[in-house]
Amino acid sequence: MTDQDLKNKVVNTLLNKRVTGSNKTSIDTLLNYSVRDSEQGKARDLLKDEMLPNAEASIQQVGGGARENVQLADVKEAVRYLYEHGGDVPWGFREYIEDDWEPPEDE
């Protein structure tokens, strides 16, 4: 599984579980729901080293100290991220896809 596939699975899980607003989830719980055990180490590295510092897909860390809780800051941005990076947009969020978006080109 590619790095982008792992990132897409994480974002998809956050959308499906509606982890936004006052809802949050720990990184461990998120990874348990989104990826297989053998891929959790790589997914954790991607989340902590790339996605959180760069605010990819509007993922943000909430809480402080040793708490490792995350949530989506902007649902529309997360949907757009999935759409543009070849991920599966969950059914209930397809209304956030704007008509002027171009589908991602196949590589």
For each residue, the residues with C-beta under 8 A, 3 or more apart:
1: 5 6 39
2: 5 6
3: 6 7 42 46
4: 7 8 85 86
5: 1 2 8 9
6: 1 2 3 9 10 35 39 42 43 46
7: 3 4 10 11 46 50 51 56 57 85
8: 4 5 11 12 82 85 86 87 88
9: 5 6 12 13 34 35 43 87
10: 6 7 13 14 30 31 34 35 43 46 47 51 59
11: 7 8 14 15 57 59 72 78 81 82 87
12: 8 9 15 16 34 82 87 88 90
13: 9 10 16 17 30 33 34
14: 10 11 17 19 20 25 30 57 59 70 71 72 78
15: 11 12 18 72 75 78 79 82 89 90 93
16: 12 13 90
17: 13 14 23 25 33
18: 15 23
19: 14 23 24 25 30 70 71 72
20: 14 23 71 72 73 75
21: 71
22:
23: 17 18 19 20 71
24: 19 62 63 69 70 71
25: 14 17 19 29 30 69 70 71
26: 29 30 67 68 69 70
27: 30 31 44 47 48 68 69 70
28: 31 32 68
29: 25 26 32 33
30: 10 13 14 19 25 26 27 33 34 47 70
31: 10 27 28 34 35 40 43 44 47
32: 28 29 40
33: 13 17 29 30
34: 9 10 12 13 30 31 43
35: 6 9 10 31 39 40 43
36: 39 40
37: 40
38:
39: 1 6 35 36 42 43
40: 31 32 35 36 37 43 44
41: 44 45
42: 3 6 39 45 46
43: 6 9 10 31 34 35 39 40 46 47
44: 27 31 40 41 47 48
45: 41 42 48 49
46: 3 6 7 10 42 43 49 50 51
47: 10 27 30 31 43 44 50 51 52 59 70
48: 27 44 45 51 52
49: 45 46 52 53
50: 7 46 47 53 54 56
51: 7 10 46 47 48 54 55 56 57 59
52: 47 48 49 55 59 60 61 70
53: 49 50
54: 50 51
55: 51 52 58 59 60 73
56: 7 50 51 59 81
57: 7 11 14 51 72 77 78 81 82
58: 55 72 73 74 75 77 78 81
59: 10 11 14 47 51 52 55 56 70 71 72 73 78
60: 52 55 70 71 72 73
61: 52 68 69 70
62: 24 67 69 70 71
63: 24 67 68 69
64: 67
65:
66:
67: 26 62 63 64
68: 26 27 28 61 63
69: 24 25 26 27 61 62 63
70: 14 19 24 25 26 27 30 47 52 59 60 61 62
71: 14 19 20 21 23 24 25 59 60 62
72: 11 14 15 19 20 57 58 59 60 75 78
73: 20 55 58 59 60 77
74: 58 77 78
75: 15 20 58 72 78 79 93 96
76: 79 80 96
77: 57 58 73 74 80 81
78: 11 14 15 57 58 59 72 74 75 81 82
79: 15 75 76 82 83 89 93 96 97
80: 76 77 83 84 96 97 101
81: 11 56 57 58 77 78 84 85 87
82: 8 11 12 15 57 78 79 85 87 88 89
83: 79 80 87 89 97 101 103 104
84: 80 81 101 104
85: 4 7 8 81 82 104
86: 4 8 104
87: 8 9 11 12 81 82 83
88: 8 12 82
89: 15 79 82 83 93 94 96 97
90: 12 15 16 93 94
91: 94
92:
93: 15 75 79 89 90 96
94: 89 90 91 97
95:
96: 75 76 79 80 89 93
97: 79 80 83 89 94 101
98: 101
99:
100:
101: 80 83 84 97 98
102:
103: 83
104: 83 84 85 86
105:
106:
107:
